[in-house]
């Protein structure tokens, strides 16, 4: 088909504050410490797996969704 997943924007419905908190939690969970180890190894590996087939911001959105499900 003609569907392009990179042209779809994240939905802005819902709480701006909750979206910002989820975004911050996802960013912190995929970063690495100064020693080089991942802050959250499970979510970091999930992010790297998603980055193989999706753009980085789409993969970050998937991590946000995973964090939301965990919470």
OpenMM code with the backbone's topology and positions (N, CA, C; nanometers):
from openmm import Vec3, app, unit

residues = "UNK UNK UNK UNK UNK UNK UNK UNK UNK UNK UNK UNK UNK UNK UNK UNK UNK UNK UNK UNK UNK UNK UNK UNK UNK UNK UNK UNK UNK UNK UNK UNK UNK UNK UNK UNK UNK UNK UNK UNK UNK UNK UNK UNK UNK UNK UNK UNK UNK UNK UNK UNK UNK UNK UNK UNK UNK UNK UNK UNK UNK UNK UNK UNK UNK UNK UNK UNK UNK UNK UNK".split()
positions = [
    Vec3(0.0795, -0.1174, 0.0000),
    Vec3(0.0000, 0.0000, 0.0000),
    Vec3(0.0847, 0.1250, 0.0000),
    Vec3(0.0173, 0.2333, 0.0259),
    Vec3(0.0811, 0.3637, 0.0270),
    Vec3(0.1093, 0.4150, 0.1674),
    Vec3(0.0924, 0.3318, 0.2694),
    Vec3(0.1119, 0.3750, 0.4076),
    Vec3(0.2589, 0.4017, 0.4353),
    Vec3(0.2879, 0.5181, 0.4920),
    Vec3(0.4237, 0.5517, 0.5340),
    Vec3(0.4205, 0.5806, 0.6829),
    Vec3(0.4800, 0.4939, 0.7609),
    Vec3(0.4748, 0.5060, 0.9057),
    Vec3(0.5507, 0.6248, 0.9611),
    Vec3(0.6452, 0.6795, 0.8846),
    Vec3(0.7218, 0.7919, 0.9346),
    Vec3(0.6463, 0.9234, 0.9217),
    Vec3(0.5384, 0.9272, 0.8437),
    Vec3(0.4617, 1.0504, 0.8260),
    Vec3(0.3516, 1.0650, 0.9301),
    Vec3(0.3297, 0.9632, 1.0121),
    Vec3(0.2252, 0.9660, 1.1139),
    Vec3(0.2819, 1.0316, 1.2404),
    Vec3(0.2105, 1.1259, 1.2961),
    Vec3(0.2537, 1.1947, 1.4168),
    Vec3(0.1940, 1.1272, 1.5402),
    Vec3(0.2588, 1.1476, 1.6549),
    Vec3(0.2068, 1.0955, 1.7807),
    Vec3(0.0796, 1.1719, 1.8168),
    Vec3(-0.0174, 1.1033, 1.8698),
    Vec3(-0.1433, 1.1650, 1.9074),
    Vec3(-0.1206, 1.2633, 2.0221),
    Vec3(-0.1805, 1.3796, 2.0116),
    Vec3(-0.1661, 1.4814, 2.1155),
    Vec3(-0.2860, 1.4838, 2.2090),
    Vec3(-0.3697, 1.3820, 2.2018),
    Vec3(-0.4831, 1.3727, 2.2939),
    Vec3(-0.4312, 1.3259, 2.4291),
    Vec3(-0.4964, 1.3685, 2.5332),
    Vec3(-0.4554, 1.3273, 2.6658),
    Vec3(-0.3727, 1.4350, 2.7342),
    Vec3(-0.3132, 1.3977, 2.8441),
    Vec3(-0.2417, 1.4914, 2.9290),
    Vec3(-0.1031, 1.5224, 2.8742),
    Vec3(-0.0717, 1.6527, 2.8624),
    Vec3(0.0611, 1.6940, 2.8184),
    Vec3(0.1652, 1.6574, 2.9226),
    Vec3(0.1276, 1.6701, 3.0481),
    Vec3(0.2218, 1.6426, 3.1570),
    Vec3(0.2565, 1.4940, 3.1607),
    Vec3(0.1567, 1.4086, 3.1449),
    Vec3(0.1823, 1.2637, 3.1451),
    Vec3(0.2703, 1.2246, 3.0270),
    Vec3(0.2454, 1.2841, 2.9096),
    Vec3(0.3276, 1.2541, 2.7924),
    Vec3(0.4712, 1.2978, 2.8151),
    Vec3(0.4896, 1.4139, 2.8767),
    Vec3(0.6246, 1.4635, 2.9043),
    Vec3(0.6962, 1.3744, 3.0053),
    Vec3(0.6237, 1.3286, 3.1078),
    Vec3(0.6833, 1.2396, 3.2080),
    Vec3(0.7233, 1.1071, 3.1442),
    Vec3(0.6360, 1.0508, 3.0607),
    Vec3(0.6693, 0.9248, 2.9925),
    Vec3(0.7889, 0.9425, 2.9003),
    Vec3(0.7962, 1.0562, 2.8307),
    Vec3(0.9092, 1.0831, 2.7411),
    Vec3(1.0393, 1.0907, 2.8207),
    Vec3(1.0365, 1.1606, 2.9337),
    Vec3(1.1557, 1.1732, 3.0176),
    Vec3(1.1962, 1.0381, 3.0754),
    Vec3(1.0980, 0.9606, 3.1205),
    Vec3(1.1289, 0.8275, 3.1748),
    Vec3(1.1892, 0.7372, 3.0680),
    Vec3(1.1374, 0.7456, 2.9466),
    Vec3(1.1903, 0.6629, 2.8380),
    Vec3(1.3319, 0.7050, 2.8024),
    Vec3(1.3578, 0.8366, 2.7972),
    Vec3(1.4923, 0.8836, 2.7663),
    Vec3(1.5931, 0.8400, 2.8717),
    Vec3(1.5550, 0.8514, 2.9982),
    Vec3(1.6458, 0.8127, 3.1061),
    Vec3(1.6716, 0.6622, 3.1025),
    Vec3(1.5696, 0.5845, 3.0684),
    Vec3(1.5845, 0.4396, 3.0728),
    Vec3(1.6699, 0.3845, 2.9582),
    Vec3(1.6828, 0.4570, 2.8471),
    Vec3(1.7629, 0.4039, 2.7365),
    Vec3(1.9044, 0.4592, 2.7342),
    Vec3(1.9360, 0.5544, 2.8237),
    Vec3(2.0702, 0.6108, 2.8248),
    Vec3(2.1674, 0.5166, 2.8950),
    Vec3(2.2949, 0.5491, 2.8801),
    Vec3(2.4000, 0.4715, 2.9453),
    Vec3(2.4634, 0.5544, 3.0559),
    Vec3(2.5156, 0.4858, 3.1568),
    Vec3(2.5868, 0.5517, 3.2660),
    Vec3(2.7253, 0.5927, 3.2190),
    Vec3(2.7985, 0.6598, 3.3050),
    Vec3(2.9364, 0.6970, 3.2705),
    Vec3(3.0256, 0.5746, 3.2548),
    Vec3(2.9890, 0.4682, 3.3247),
    Vec3(3.0690, 0.3458, 3.3155),
    Vec3(3.0412, 0.2687, 3.1859),
    Vec3(2.9371, 0.3077, 3.1115),
    Vec3(2.9065, 0.2423, 2.9852),
    Vec3(2.7958, 0.1397, 2.9936),
    Vec3(2.7479, 0.1120, 3.1146),
    Vec3(2.6383, 0.0158, 3.1280),
    Vec3(2.5051, 0.0888, 3.1144),
    Vec3(2.4059, 0.0187, 3.0679),
    Vec3(2.2739, 0.0777, 3.0459),
    Vec3(2.2049, 0.1037, 3.1790),
    Vec3(2.1289, 0.2129, 3.1847),
    Vec3(2.0529, 0.2445, 3.3057),
    Vec3(1.9478, 0.1380, 3.3313),
    Vec3(1.8741, 0.1021, 3.2268),
    Vec3(1.7754, -0.0058, 3.2346),
    Vec3(1.8064, -0.1003, 3.1182),
    Vec3(1.8763, -0.2101, 3.1432),
    Vec3(1.9208, -0.2957, 3.0333),
    Vec3(1.8070, -0.3540, 2.9498),
    Vec3(1.6941, -0.3837, 3.0117),
    Vec3(1.5826, -0.4437, 2.9386),
    Vec3(1.5266, -0.3453, 2.8371),
    Vec3(1.4976, -0.2226, 2.8811),
    Vec3(1.4425, -0.1233, 2.7902),
    Vec3(1.5463, -0.0747, 2.6893),
    Vec3(1.6732, -0.0724, 2.7280),
    Vec3(1.7785, -0.0334, 2.6343),
    Vec3(1.7892, -0.1356, 2.5205),
    Vec3(1.7854, -0.2633, 2.5538),
    Vec3(1.7896, -0.3673, 2.4507),
    Vec3(1.6652, -0.3616, 2.3620),
    Vec3(1.5493, -0.3350, 2.4218),
    Vec3(1.4252, -0.3211, 2.3445),
    Vec3(1.4353, -0.2031, 2.2477),
    Vec3(1.4925, -0.0910, 2.2938),
    Vec3(1.5107, 0.0263, 2.2090),
    Vec3(1.6034, -0.0043, 2.0918),
    Vec3(1.7144, -0.0714, 2.1194),
    Vec3(1.8085, -0.1058, 2.0120),
    Vec3(1.7458, -0.2021, 1.9113),
    Vec3(1.6627, -0.2936, 1.9595),
    Vec3(1.5930, -0.3857, 1.8704),
    Vec3(1.4965, -0.3104, 1.7793),
    Vec3(1.4229, -0.2146, 1.8353),
    Vec3(1.3292, -0.1360, 1.7554),
    Vec3(1.4016, -0.0437, 1.6574),
    Vec3(1.5207, 0.0050, 1.6947),
    Vec3(1.5963, 0.0954, 1.6078),
    Vec3(1.6468, 0.0261, 1.4816),
    Vec3(1.6529, -0.1050, 1.4824),
    Vec3(1.6977, -0.1771, 1.3638),
    Vec3(1.5981, -0.1662, 1.2503),
    Vec3(1.4685, -0.1526, 1.2822),
    Vec3(1.3670, -0.1515, 1.1778),
    Vec3(1.2860, -0.0224, 1.1721),
    Vec3(1.3044, 0.0681, 1.2697),
    Vec3(1.2234, 0.1896, 1.2757),
    Vec3(1.3131, 0.3109, 1.2986),
    Vec3(1.2644, 0.4297, 1.2648),
    Vec3(1.3401, 0.5516, 1.3002),
    Vec3(1.3514, 0.5665, 1.4516),
    Vec3(1.4492, 0.6454, 1.4950),
    Vec3(1.4789, 0.6548, 1.6381),
    Vec3(1.3632, 0.7098, 1.7201),
    Vec3(1.2938, 0.8096, 1.6694),
    Vec3(1.1841, 0.8672, 1.7466),
    Vec3(1.0648, 0.7722, 1.7542),
    Vec3(1.0441, 0.6917, 1.6527),
    Vec3(0.9382, 0.5909, 1.6563),
    Vec3(0.9741, 0.4831, 1.7582),
    Vec3(1.1021, 0.4459, 1.7623),
    Vec3(1.1477, 0.3484, 1.8612),
    Vec3(1.1339, 0.4049, 2.0022),
    Vec3(1.1603, 0.5347, 2.0188),
    Vec3(1.1417, 0.5975, 2.1495),
    Vec3(0.9946, 0.5970, 2.1892),
    Vec3(0.9052, 0.6170, 2.0933),
    Vec3(0.7620, 0.6080, 2.1203),
    Vec3(0.7219, 0.4687, 2.1642),
    Vec3(0.7859, 0.3665, 2.1069),
    Vec3(0.7583, 0.2287, 2.1485),
    Vec3(0.8057, 0.2050, 2.2916),
    Vec3(0.9193, 0.2640, 2.3268),
    Vec3(0.9680, 0.2524, 2.4650),
    Vec3(0.8743, 0.3260, 2.5600),
    Vec3(0.8224, 0.4417, 2.5168),
    Vec3(0.7253, 0.5143, 2.5984),
    Vec3(0.6014, 0.4288, 2.6237),
    Vec3(0.5581, 0.3591, 2.5204),
    Vec3(0.4405, 0.2712, 2.5337),
    Vec3(0.4710, 0.1574, 2.6310),
    Vec3(0.5907, 0.1026, 2.6226),
    Vec3(0.6311, -0.0049, 2.7135),
    Vec3(0.6362, 0.0447, 2.8577),
    Vec3(0.6907, 0.1657, 2.8781),
    Vec3(0.6967, 0.2239, 3.0130),
    Vec3(0.5552, 0.2472, 3.0663),
    Vec3(0.4665, 0.2940, 2.9804),
    Vec3(0.3274, 0.3166, 3.0199),
    Vec3(0.2618, 0.1859, 3.0635),
    Vec3(0.2885, 0.0781, 2.9919),
    Vec3(0.2325, -0.0514, 3.0288),
    Vec3(0.2896, -0.1030, 3.1594),
    Vec3(0.4174, -0.0748, 3.1843),
    Vec3(0.4801, -0.1174, 3.3104),
    Vec3(0.4189, -0.0426, 3.4277),
    Vec3(0.3977, 0.0891, 3.4071),
    Vec3(0.3387, 0.1702, 3.5147),
    Vec3(0.1948, 0.1288, 3.5348),
] * unit.nanometer
topology = app.Topology()
chain = topology.addChain("A")
for resn in residues:
    res = topology.addResidue(resn, chain)
    for name in ("N", "CA", "C"):
        topology.addAtom(name, app.Element.getBySymbol(name[0]), res)
